[in-house]
Amino acid sequence: MQRVNVGIVGLGNVGMGAIAVLTQNAKQIKEKLGFDLKIKFVCSRSVMSVELPAELKGVTKTADWREVVSSPDVDIVVELVGGTGVAKDIIQTAVKQRKSIVTANKELMALAGAELWDSAIKAGINLAMEASVAGGIPIHAVLREGISGDRVTTLLGILNGTSNFILTEIEKRRANFDEVLAEAQKLGYAEADPAADVDGYDARSKLAILAALAFGEKITPSDIYTEGIRRIQPIDFQYAHKLGHTIRLVCAAKQTADGLILSVRPALIPTSTILASVQGSYNAVWVRGKFGADTFYYGRGAGPHPTGVAVASDLMRVAREIRSGSPERVSPFAHPRLGEYKPIPVTSQKSAYYLRFRVVDRPGIIAALAKILADKKISLDAVLQLPSDSKDNLPFVITVEPTSEKSVRGALSEMSELDFMAEPPLAMPMELGL
Ligand SMILES: NC(=O)c1ccc[n+]([C@@H]2O[C@H](COP(=O)([O-])OP(=O)(O)OC[C@H]3O[C@@H](n4cnc5c(N)ncnc54)[C@H](OP(=O)(O)O)[C@@H]3O)[C@@H](O)[C@H]2O)c1
């Protein structure tokens, strides 16, 4: 085989980004591989109106993905359509045709990755998915190869660029959530329907994939406690700063004696940690191993070119394997269970917590809250109150020493019933051990 041929289905942000990288960097890619990686087919329903680079003059255009997947001229199918419908059909049909696959589809891989990998292994083909998490950071390669000899104990990530952009803008400018979201939508950083980003679902899919790779456990999105960033206010940053912390949407997978605790939620992290310096739309992943200690990975989480590099690099790796004969594979989603990494509910988590209240001011408020905490055997750490004009909606913060999330939730539900609460209390864990 003189060259390896590629068919790309999906010509949106990532598809066009991958095409730009593969065409503009074709000479160097060929030199690195020692053979040609050639785009033979491009496909989208509106393919005839898509402007392609001059280098792709001879490429076959089609609106029917089946033509790409069934063509004897295609060795690797690149699925960049997204979603869990057609994308799944494309991958399953490619597996049946025994063609290797490259995909950027986090949603599908988080939901059905284990099943798709099992069928790919049976068919003796490869399924590469580097671009599916943290676009520009080669985190799959790190977990599957770079540090695969270690035993991961904790993985923390900032995996949603839109949420991180919004939080860092609230932090910098003290603007409120709705205002920053509207701006992010205008700038094209946030979708018209921002729920997947700001409510944590996009990050949850990514954490499901990374935790599966890191712990060799079958993890589904429903194993992950998920809370978004809509309730974060500028005042929360002011209090967090007073405490030497900032706030990020943290994706966490932590091994405990009882099992694996998985969550996507806003959390306080010390400003002295490297994770706190992740600004704007950047992503980062922090992995702690039993033997190798801490490693940290940082880069662009999305965007046509960074994600295009991940797709191009996956294509190069898969093409090398095709040329040299595919090695035996083990699914990254399905190590035989060791048992110790079984997901357990987040309520088993022990952490310090930040509790923010908004109350109608009157005497005895702190005493009432302190009594509820004492009844639940939760030790109060600090009470903070910044000057405020508003007596009807007075914000203040209580931090508590490490305790179980179950106790904190019990206390919060009793506190919510108190007649002086102007809104339900907000609780965030404080990541102290970074
Ligand atoms: N955007 C990012 O930065 C980023 C980063 C990492 C991962 N991802 C993932 O990459 C994937 C693609 O994302 P994207 O942002 O590139 O999406 P996008 O811009 O919406 O592009 C999707 C493409 O798929 C085509 N398509 C849709 N249905 C099709 C069908 N039935 N047959 C053939 N083509 C079809 C669309 O064109 P037509 O409508 O003309 O068919 C379009 O070209 C998703 O899984 C996403 O989660 C994206």
PDBQT file of the ligand as one rigid body, heavy atoms in Angstrom, charges set to zero:
ROOT
HETATM    1  N1  LIG A 501     -16.414  22.698  17.516  1.00  0.00    +0.000 N 
HETATM    2  C1  LIG A 501     -15.357  22.309  18.227  1.00  0.00    +0.000 C 
HETATM    3  O1  LIG A 501     -14.450  23.077  18.509  1.00  0.00    +0.000 OA
HETATM    4  C2  LIG A 501     -15.263  20.868  18.700  1.00  0.00    +0.000 A 
HETATM    5  C3  LIG A 501     -14.195  20.498  19.518  1.00  0.00    +0.000 A 
HETATM    6  C4  LIG A 501     -14.045  19.148  19.883  1.00  0.00    +0.000 A 
HETATM    7  C5  LIG A 501     -14.978  18.229  19.440  1.00  0.00    +0.000 A 
HETATM    8  N2  LIG A 501     -16.039  18.627  18.668  1.00  0.00    +0.000 N 
HETATM    9  C6  LIG A 501     -16.965  17.583  18.171  1.00  0.00    +0.000 C 
HETATM   10  O2  LIG A 501     -16.748  17.456  16.769  1.00  0.00    +0.000 OA
HETATM   11  C7  LIG A 501     -17.973  17.074  16.127  1.00  0.00    +0.000 C 
HETATM   12  C8  LIG A 501     -18.308  18.078  15.026  1.00  0.00    +0.000 C 
HETATM   13  O3  LIG A 501     -18.475  19.353  15.623  1.00  0.00    +0.000 OA
HETATM   14  P1  LIG A 501     -18.562  20.691  14.741  1.00  0.00    +0.000 P 
HETATM   15  O4  LIG A 501     -18.448  21.813  15.702  1.00  0.00    +0.000 OA
HETATM   16  O5  LIG A 501     -17.599  20.605  13.597  1.00  0.00    +0.000 OA
HETATM   17  O6  LIG A 501     -20.070  20.571  14.198  1.00  0.00    +0.000 OA
HETATM   18  P2  LIG A 501     -20.722  21.409  13.027  1.00  0.00    +0.000 P 
HETATM   19  O7  LIG A 501     -19.966  22.647  12.748  1.00  0.00    +0.000 OA
HETATM   20  O8  LIG A 501     -22.182  21.473  13.331  1.00  0.00    +0.000 OA
HETATM   21  O9  LIG A 501     -20.538  20.437  11.748  1.00  0.00    +0.000 OA
HETATM   22  C9  LIG A 501     -21.275  19.264  11.537  1.00  0.00    +0.000 C 
HETATM   23  C10 LIG A 501     -21.128  18.866  10.081  1.00  0.00    +0.000 C 
HETATM   24  O10 LIG A 501     -21.797  17.627   9.859  1.00  0.00    +0.000 OA
HETATM   25  C11 LIG A 501     -22.553  17.734   8.658  1.00  0.00    +0.000 C 
HETATM   26  N3  LIG A 501     -23.679  16.804   8.743  1.00  0.00    +0.000 N 
HETATM   27  C12 LIG A 501     -24.717  16.838   9.603  1.00  0.00    +0.000 A 
HETATM   28  N4  LIG A 501     -25.557  15.803   9.342  1.00  0.00    +0.000 NA
HETATM   29  C13 LIG A 501     -25.016  15.112   8.311  1.00  0.00    +0.000 A 
HETATM   30  C14 LIG A 501     -25.409  13.940   7.594  1.00  0.00    +0.000 A 
HETATM   31  N5  LIG A 501     -26.528  13.284   7.865  1.00  0.00    +0.000 N 
HETATM   32  N6  LIG A 501     -24.606  13.514   6.588  1.00  0.00    +0.000 NA
HETATM   33  C15 LIG A 501     -23.465  14.179   6.287  1.00  0.00    +0.000 A 
HETATM   34  N7  LIG A 501     -23.039  15.289   6.926  1.00  0.00    +0.000 NA
HETATM   35  C16 LIG A 501     -23.811  15.737   7.932  1.00  0.00    +0.000 A 
HETATM   36  C17 LIG A 501     -22.979  19.201   8.617  1.00  0.00    +0.000 C 
HETATM   37  O11 LIG A 501     -23.225  19.688   7.329  1.00  0.00    +0.000 OA
HETATM   38  P3  LIG A 501     -24.647  19.598   6.596  1.00  0.00    +0.000 P 
HETATM   39  O12 LIG A 501     -25.647  20.248   7.481  1.00  0.00    +0.000 OA
HETATM   40  O13 LIG A 501     -24.398  20.327   5.300  1.00  0.00    +0.000 OA
HETATM   41  O14 LIG A 501     -24.912  18.161   6.368  1.00  0.00    +0.000 OA
HETATM   42  C18 LIG A 501     -21.689  19.869   9.098  1.00  0.00    +0.000 C 
HETATM   43  O15 LIG A 501     -20.783  20.015   8.031  1.00  0.00    +0.000 OA
HETATM   44  C19 LIG A 501     -19.007  16.989  17.248  1.00  0.00    +0.000 C 
HETATM   45  O16 LIG A 501     -19.072  15.657  17.704  1.00  0.00    +0.000 OA
HETATM   46  C20 LIG A 501     -18.420  17.889  18.330  1.00  0.00    +0.000 C 
HETATM   47  O17 LIG A 501     -18.867  17.536  19.629  1.00  0.00    +0.000 OA
HETATM   48  C21 LIG A 501     -16.180  19.923  18.285  1.00  0.00    +0.000 A 
ENDROOT
TORSDOF 0
